[in-house]
Amino acid sequence: MKFKLDMPLVWGLTLKEKPIGIGADGKLVFAPNAGEKDYILYDSDQEAPVGFGIRVSAKKTFVIRRKVDGKSIMSKVGNVTDFTHEKRPLKAAREKASELATQIVSTGKNPKVEARKLSAAELTLEMAFARYRKHMAERTQKPASKETLRVIDRVVGNYRSWKWLDRKVRDIDPAEIEVKYNEGKALHPVANEQAFRWASAAVQWNIGGEALHAASANREPTLKANPFAILALNGMYRTREQKEQDYETNNKRNPLLPRKTFGPFLEAAWSKRTTNDNETGIHFLIAMLLWGCRRSEHAKCQWYELIDPLDRNSTSYVKLADDGTDEYGPHIRFVSTKGGKRHRLPLTPFAHALMVQRQKASVRELHDRGHGAKSRNFVFPARSKQSKTGYYSNPDDLRAAVMEEAGVLKLTNHDLRRSFGTLMTSIRVPEKIQGMFFNHAHATVTDRYNAAEWEDLRDWMCKIEQAMLMLAPNVYNALKPTDWPPLPAPDPHICRPPAPRTGRPRKESKSIETSMKAEHV
């Protein structure tokens, strides 16, 4: 039916009732809409093009309908919300509908469908990446982490440097992709594979969307083939076994070894914590070893008792007390992990003692550094009060300094996580328990455990941290429970004195010296 539309009427339309006629007072008469089926109310206003109206469904959409050669064609003008920024929304929708009506009459085709077909046919690699990135960031199931989005951005940068971004996907020759892949696989095999895998995933996602749109419009899809699939089809990516062999050959993985470097690294780190305001960073590094976590996982941890109860389910935290509010007691919980799954670990005696020391130290650090409320909740507060995040996250320089003290030649942040795995293997931790600790994306792991599972985790975590710290007796004795006997320990490691500061004296020093001279005079 037809009626003169205005925006108050448009906003008031719902699926619960539908218009069935016009009353004696000139107003619409509504009746219950059985089954809440979609309906269209056409616009009878003189300014509206013929066939313009509003479709009421889960969303309200302006539409335009025309009949060409006996064929009825209806095109979407736009969602009602798309026009709310206009000064006169209804007028803007009518004008756009008039343009679409002209295209329908002149071509005999739905302009929206044609535009979508053209868009898919003309899809550039840059467009494919942009749409896929947006999907990854906004999807409900496992939205991409910031780290993943940064990887995608880095990959896009590679294609920009190759001048491939403005190329249409349908024009990229699979043979050309093979050549480009082979150029980079010897120099940077990991980054090279990453670049082509992400491109393939982005194009494939766009192909899937185009296939659905084409099926809905009863037409053939205009983009069917993924040229990047040639690499998987021809078996050009390395297998997991080949990757492991390459890592070993190229000496890319260098975890601490229980019989060689574990003890010296921990002893040097423990000594280093008392120099140059390093305590936050040293606690950060030792926690990575004790928990086997990635630095992005525990960096954001906050003290459980300082978090608003409404935010605890969405915040990574360290819980020191067994307050009876859950079945886990003291524990750590990471809400943002690489695999997208939340992860819970028991806080066992040595790590608990470290966190107690951390809590006392963080209070002192915040006072000395003059930090505000932004850093107060964090287990590892930022060293600078100018920090944008409020938490400490980059131990690279400190890790390098500890390596030099301990005589460790190669060690990355992720090698600390691998060191945790090496130690688990050395004490024969069951494979299932290792998977639960590592929280890998492919493992069947959850942060909800029954009582038996949690006790198994707690028992093994106790064994792991005890085996680890026994390699560094001074650290063991500093963190052990008070009723446990100490281990025989060598003299503590003595770090080299920090290098003297270079350059001119600070301004504060000059002013103090000047004031002392003035007082003497």
Summary of the structure (lengths in Angstrom):
residues: 521
radius of gyration: 32.1
end to end distance: 99.7
largest distance: 106.8
contacts: 1451
relative contact order: 0.07
helix: 51%
strand: 11%
